[in-house]
Amino acid sequence: MYAGQRAFIREFPLTMNPIGLNMLATHPDHQYGGAGRMLLRWGTDIADASKVLPCYLEGSPAGHALYRSAGFEDVETLDMDLSSGEVKVSNHRYVMIRPPKVT
């Protein structure tokens, strides 16, 4: 179980089976043209059809505004040190959820 999933379960202990949106990415040549929003809508449409399951994702700062505009809310932030030896690398992620939209 990932750290973000643990944060989700702490926040929503009765909702153990969210729709997880994993590895959404848009090639740099196609960013800001709507492709990312289409990928996101594909996943949120599935959750909305369930009428009960929320969506869960761990997003990067680059996608944070897109996820917020689609109704996702921050649950927690994760800062990971991925450094190895002399190579220093850090990774910042947002753990986010979106309740299903019932129409």
C-alpha positions as CSV (number, residue, x, y, z in Angstrom):
1,M,0.0,0.0,0.0
2,Y,1.4,3.4,-1.0
3,A,1.7,6.3,1.5
4,G,-1.1,8.2,-0.4
5,Q,-3.4,5.2,-0.1
6,R,-2.8,5.1,3.6
7,A,-3.7,8.8,3.8
8,F,-6.9,8.2,1.9
9,I,-8.0,5.4,4.1
10,R,-7.3,7.5,7.3
11,E,-9.5,10.2,5.8
12,F,-12.2,8.0,4.5
13,P,-12.1,4.7,6.4
14,L,-15.5,3.4,5.2
15,T,-14.6,3.9,1.5
16,M,-12.0,1.2,0.9
17,N,-12.4,0.8,-2.8
18,P,-12.0,4.1,-4.6
19,I,-11.5,4.4,-8.3
20,G,-7.8,4.9,-8.5
21,L,-6.5,7.0,-11.4
22,N,-2.9,6.0,-11.9
23,M,-0.2,7.2,-14.3
24,L,-2.1,9.9,-16.1
25,A,0.4,11.7,-18.3
26,T,0.4,13.8,-21.5
27,H,3.4,14.0,-23.8
28,P,4.9,17.5,-23.7
29,D,4.1,18.1,-27.4
30,H,0.4,17.7,-26.5
31,Q,0.1,19.5,-23.2
32,Y,-2.4,22.3,-22.8
33,G,-4.5,21.0,-25.7
34,G,-7.1,19.1,-23.7
35,A,-5.6,15.6,-23.8
36,G,-5.0,15.5,-20.0
37,R,-8.5,16.7,-19.3
38,M,-9.9,13.9,-21.6
39,L,-7.9,11.2,-19.7
40,L,-9.1,12.6,-16.4
41,R,-12.7,12.7,-17.5
42,W,-12.5,9.1,-18.7
43,G,-11.8,8.1,-15.1
44,T,-14.2,10.4,-13.4
45,D,-17.0,9.3,-15.7
46,I,-16.5,5.7,-14.4
47,A,-16.7,6.9,-10.8
48,D,-19.7,9.0,-11.5
49,A,-21.5,6.1,-13.1
50,S,-21.0,4.1,-9.9
51,K,-22.9,6.8,-8.0
52,V,-21.0,5.9,-4.8
53,L,-17.2,5.5,-5.5
54,P,-14.9,8.4,-5.1
55,C,-11.8,8.9,-7.4
56,Y,-8.4,8.9,-5.8
57,L,-5.1,10.1,-7.3
58,E,-1.6,11.2,-6.4
59,G,-0.8,14.1,-8.6
60,S,2.3,16.2,-9.3
61,P,2.4,20.0,-9.0
62,A,2.2,20.2,-12.8
63,G,-1.3,18.6,-12.8
64,H,-2.6,20.0,-9.5
65,A,-4.6,22.9,-11.1
66,L,-6.2,20.5,-13.6
67,Y,-7.2,18.1,-10.9
68,R,-8.6,20.9,-8.7
69,S,-10.6,22.2,-11.7
70,A,-12.1,18.7,-12.1
71,G,-13.4,18.7,-8.5
72,F,-10.5,16.9,-6.7
73,E,-9.7,18.1,-3.2
74,D,-6.4,17.8,-1.4
75,V,-6.2,15.2,1.3
76,E,-2.5,15.3,2.1
77,T,0.8,16.2,0.5
78,L,3.7,13.8,0.2
79,D,7.4,14.9,0.0
80,M,9.7,12.0,-0.8
81,D,13.4,12.0,-0.8
82,L,14.5,9.8,-3.7
83,S,18.2,10.7,-3.4
84,S,20.8,8.1,-4.1
85,G,24.4,8.7,-3.1
86,E,25.4,12.1,-4.5
87,V,22.4,12.5,-6.7
88,K,19.8,14.5,-4.9
89,V,16.2,14.0,-6.0
90,S,12.9,15.0,-4.3
91,N,9.4,14.3,-5.3
92,H,6.3,16.3,-4.2
93,R,2.9,14.8,-4.6
94,Y,-0.7,15.7,-3.8
95,V,-3.0,13.0,-2.5
96,M,-6.4,14.0,-3.9
97,I,-10.0,12.7,-3.9
98,R,-13.2,13.6,-5.8
99,P,-16.6,12.4,-4.7
100,P,-18.8,11.0,-7.4
101,K,-21.1,13.5,-9.1
102,V,-24.6,12.1,-9.1
103,T,-26.9,13.7,-11.6
